[in-house]
Amino acid sequence: MSPRKPAFIIYHSSLIILKMVLSARHLNKYFYDPEKFRVLNDITFDIQQGEFVSIVGKSGCGKSTLLYLLSTMDTDYEGQIELAGTLLTGRSQDFLAHFRNEHLGFVFQFHFLLPEFTALQNVMLPALKLGKYTAGEIEERAMQKLRLVGMADYARKPTSKLSGGQQQRVAIARAMVNDPTIIMGDEPTGNLDKANTNNVFGIFRDLAAQGQTIIAVTHDPDFAAGTDRIIEMSDGQIVKA
């Protein structure tokens, strides 16, 4: 399938290109235990480059399940997902693993850093796995990302010695190290206090202002209200986009 053409709109006779980076078409997802149940029902939407999008809804509405489909970590679904001009539906696990590492950055509620590694070493890991740059280039890229999140002074410190808010900022730097097409967050501030939530949100907001596309599942209404767009889900369906 050929890549989808970029969408565009016109304001005051000026052409403004909106590059579509993600397209989900008629996604259906079923669980089968203890009996067949449709958890996602005909989900269709697009996301443009530079959008900061939150996905909200009550627990059990399907928002985290949707994120796992979009991230290609769950491939058992009906419908079609296209990301960065590439059709992902039906691809092999090896292809998807490489694609994720190059095009997707992940920030979860729990940071999942390696505690015995330094902040710098943790940030370098996805780039070392990708193998696109030399070790020296990867270290410099990692330091650059740590500077962006205000953690450069802690680069050589084991992550086990960092506070929860500091660890989550390192996790964001790690998500950015390969300059992903999209950063995906699953409750990225769910384990933080108000001050650190505001710090992490501010980092996301600044990244979006620089053109980074971000999709975050959240229960925090204040976090969602500050994003560019809210996708609201209920009972496996999108009720507002």
Secondary structure as UniProt FT lines:
FT   STRAND          7..11
FT   TURN            12..13
FT   STRAND          14..18
FT   STRAND          20..31
FT   STRAND          37..48
FT   TURN            49..50
FT   STRAND          52..56
FT   TURN            59..60
FT   HELIX           63..70
FT   TURN            71..72
FT   STRAND          78..83
FT   TURN            84..85
FT   STRAND          86..87
FT   TURN            89..90
FT   HELIX           93..103
FT   STRAND          104..108
FT   TURN            115..116
FT   HELIX           119..130
FT   HELIX           135..148
FT   TURN            149..150
FT   HELIX           152..154
FT   TURN            155..156
FT   HELIX           159..161
FT   HELIX           164..176
FT   TURN            177..178
FT   STRAND          182..186
FT   TURN            188..191
FT   HELIX           194..209
FT   TURN            210..211
FT   STRAND          213..217
FT   HELIX           221..225
FT   STRAND          229..234
FT   TURN            235..236
FT   STRAND          237..240
//
